[in-house]
Amino acid sequence: MELKRRFIALNLPTDAINEIKKIQKLIKDKNLFIGKFTELENLHLTLKFLGEITNDEVDEAKEKLNDISFKIFEGQLGEFGVFSDHFVKIIWIELIGDVFELQKQIDEKLKNLYKPEKRFMSHITIARVKRADNKKTLIEFLKNIKHKKIKFKIDSFYLMESELKSDGPIYKVIEKYSLKS
């Protein structure tokens, strides 16, 4: 029985990805840390990580996710941040919109299969930090980044598969779920 990493995500439109690309370059040009920027094709917001699960478990999740009824909503790129000022490992950008409500509905539909998220945060990982010699300078720089507050329509979410490779993950869409207009 083969186990594969699966998760539920929101993917981003091209204009949001292009704005994040500009920001990644801005951060990279400052040379404030050693690490890796998220590849543009891998930018997403994880609504729920399911873990390493079987195809039968995927089929159960698909069935439950088909029952979700949620309206199309507007998303917007928000502020930048890190999870901890002392232990900087992830640089993220916030996704503003009805993301929390959608995530709660996903948790509710999958509650008999997976534990609910305890600390969901609406964020898109844009970089992973291996080392930052001056964390305070990096954090201050992130807080002061000005970017276009790109607004976009979120009309679907996805059940995804992740294959971890030495040069980074490869993501594959298993199922697309359209939101209601």
Disulfide bonds with the S-S distance in Angstrom:
none
